C-alpha cells in the first residue's frame, strides 16, 4: 500500500548525522552540504517506486550538483527482513547505476526517525542554511515512470531553492513504499 509523507515544514532544521557510504567512507551532513542547498533522499534497492525513477533521480541529482546542491541517498530499511536492501546489495546498486552521490546506510534507522522519513522515495530539500524548503515528489511518476516530458518538480523546486533560498509554496507529497521498520 503506498504511503505519502506530510507536507513541508518550512525552515525545519536538518538533524546532523554520520553514516557509512557504499564507497567505503563515513559521510556527515557537513560533508554532503552544498553551498546552495542540500538534498537528502530516502530510497532503497527493492522499492518499485524508486526503481521506476532511479534514472531520473540520477539525472536530477547531477543537474542539482551543478547548481551547488549537495546530494546524498540514504537507505534505512530493515535488512534482516529485506536482505535485498542490505549494505552489500546497496554497494552493488550504487555501482550498477553509477550513483553520482553518496549512498548511505542507516542500519539503526535513527536518521530516518530523526527526519521523519516515511516512504521510499522521500525527498528532503534544504536551503544553504539547512532549513527545509522542499518535501515533495520527484515528478508525477508512481509505480511506473510518468511520460518523459513530465514536469521535473524536484529539480525545479531545488533550482528555486539554489537561486532564492526558498522552496515553492505548493508541493505535492512523494508516494512510495513505507520504510521497513525493525520490530520494536
Phi, psi and omega in degrees: 000128182292149181235144176237141178282168177289170180290166183297131173261084187308130176089349178304133186274136180293124175292142179287157177198165167221126183225152176285141178257159179293348178273002176093000178243161175271139182239132174256168176301321179297326178291327184274326186311131178258160181296336182246006179146176182217137176240120173248131183238124173269115181227179171205172184284322193265348186293125180295333178292319178291313183298328180294335186234012185302322178295324178289323177300313180297315178303311183289326177298314179299315181296322180288322176300323178294339178266006180086022177262125173283140185227139171210154174245146182230132173250126183240004184294153177290104184286342176293320179271335181231075186300336178295345178260010178291166187300316179300319177289329174297318178299316179296320180296316180298319179291315181304317184264355181062049182307127178271013183222158176295140175247113192252148183252117179258069186300322181283344184070009181295325181289316178302319179293318180298325180274344184073028179297141182236333186215172172238122000276148175227121187253133177237109181254120184248151175282182183299333178269011180065031171266135183296131179231346180213131175220046183251197183265168175293306178194196184281009179292154173232232177292342175238147179295140175288176179304150182301334183264015180296151179299133180273080188299312180298311181300312182297320180295314182287331173296317177298318178299315180299323184275327188238344185084000183232140176271167178294145179289326179264119180224139176260124182299151174292165175220141179184194178284147178294150171298138182271095184282147174289150177295141182292000000 
